[in-house]
Amino acid sequence: MLSLHCILMKGKLFIIVGPSGSGKSSVLLELKKRHPEFTYPLSATTRPMREGEKDGDIYRFYAKERFEDGIKNNEFLEYAVVHHDHYYGLIKSHIMEGLEKGETIVREVDIQGFDSIRAKIPKKNLVTIFITVPNPSELIERIVSRAAISSDELGKRKESMKHEFARARDCDYLVENIQGELNKTVQKVEDIIKSETRK
């Protein structure tokens, strides 16, 4: 049974999910440019910062010990160990405050956090969008071109990818991200957000 606190929440959380290399982060960054009026809550991660990233843009970069303190203090709406190595977690306070205020909240999450979020956020306040690609082999090319990784790491990514694609049917919407057509992908996501926020 939902608490009165949950029933009174007026906003909507749009989570963008999909396999590594599908373009989730690129979609989110473009949405931030087009729609500064949306709320973009931060996730925390223990993975190394990539070239061009800044602490506080999409992620807060935590030391492992700091992240584990956050787990103990119930600071995350969801958290997971991704690719067997690094913690990722969605900072709970940013989400719950936004929903109470009636905000449109957009956030990229890894598929491992998908079930945890669905269990904690009422269906009326949650919309899930899966970003896919025409050919899964494209993802391997994107991952390899993005950063140098070991063959062991690549193997882990491939295994994760299989699991992630299997969850696409559990999302509310499926959006195909074709190489070189990011603007079209973002437009599709925009249309979904506009449609859902009118309901």
Phi, psi and omega in degrees: 000132181286143177286161176300326178303315181289321182298325184278353180292131187253342184278180176228138176255120176257116178253132180258118183237168180154168182291159176302133180091357182283344178106016181304311183295321179295320178297315182295317180297321179290321176299322180297324178291318185280330188227073178294347179284343175286162175260132181238088183292154183270149166255158173251147177213154176258003179287158179294149177290133178274162179301131179092347179276153176229142178298125179101350177287301177237323182239151161260127183266113184253149165289155182304318182296320179296319180296315182295329173296321178297322177299313181298326183268008177059041183275350187247139173291324173205156172208158181202161170262119186255136182055031174068007189232310193241144174282142168227140178207142180268122185290117191295318186300324180297322182286307187296321178295320179294319179295321179296327182275354180084023184279157169269114187248131181233132182208138171278136174223156173282153186299335181295333180272354186302309184293321180298317180293317180297330180284339186253337182253128180303146182304323182294342182252008188227133174229131183246132183235120180262124177265122181237179179227158181297323184227116181304333180296337177298327183296321179298316179298318180295317182296315182293321181286337184284322181196149179289125178227155181285164178295327178295315179296319179298321178298320178296319180296320180296319179294318178298321182300317180301315180294319183294316178298327180294339181268358183304321184291347179276352181271160180289325183224149176239123181237124181273129179253101181274137180307128179084001182237042183301320181301320178294321179297314181297322179298319178298317179294319176303315181298321178296314181299315180298317181296315183289326181287344176277345183286000000 
